[in-house]
C-alpha cells in the first residue's frame, strides 16, 4: 500500500471517529447497527431571477468493511437506514438521485467507503 493510500485510510478512520453516528442498516428484515457519517449531495439548482435555489439530498458514508462484515455486501436500492435525529427515529431508503449520479458509489479510488444516497421514507 502506498503512503498516499495509507494516509487516505487513516483520514477515513479519523473522520468516522470524529463525525460518525450510529444508524440502523436494514435489508429484508435483517438489521444491524453501523457507524455512518452524514453527508449531502447537491441534487439540483434552479435560478429564479436574481435568486438561486439549491436542492440537496442526504447521503450516508459507510465503510465497505462494516457492511461486508455484517453480511450485507454492496448496498442495494430499497435497503433502509434508520437514524435518530433530534430524538426522533427517521427512516430513509436507498434511492437514485434525480440526475445521473448512481444511488451508491465509492467515495474515492481506495474503494473502502460507500456514499449511499437516501430519501426519506414516507409514513
Secondary structure as the mmCIF struct_conf table of DSSP 4:
data_model
#
loop_
_struct_conf.conf_type_id
_struct_conf.id
_struct_conf.beg_label_comp_id
_struct_conf.beg_label_asym_id
_struct_conf.beg_label_seq_id
_struct_conf.end_label_comp_id
_struct_conf.end_label_asym_id
_struct_conf.end_label_seq_id
HELX_RH_AL_P HELX_RH_AL_P1 UNK A 3 UNK A 19
STRN STRN1 UNK A 21 UNK A 27
TURN_TY1_P TURN_TY1_P1 UNK A 28 UNK A 29
STRN STRN2 UNK A 30 UNK A 48
TURN_TY1_P TURN_TY1_P2 UNK A 49 UNK A 50
STRN STRN3 UNK A 51 UNK A 63
HELX_RH_AL_P HELX_RH_AL_P2 UNK A 64 UNK A 69
TURN_TY1_P TURN_TY1_P3 UNK A 70 UNK A 71
BEND BEND1 UNK A 74 UNK A 74
TURN_TY1_P TURN_TY1_P4 UNK A 77 UNK A 78
STRN STRN4 UNK A 80 UNK A 85
TURN_TY1_P TURN_TY1_P5 UNK A 86 UNK A 87
STRN STRN5 UNK A 88 UNK A 94
BEND BEND2 UNK A 98 UNK A 101
BEND BEND3 UNK A 103 UNK A 103
STRN STRN6 UNK A 104 UNK A 106
BEND BEND4 UNK A 107 UNK A 108
TURN_TY1_P TURN_TY1_P6 UNK A 109 UNK A 110
STRN STRN7 UNK A 113 UNK A 120
HELX_LH_PP_P HELX_LH_PP_P1 UNK A 121 UNK A 122
#
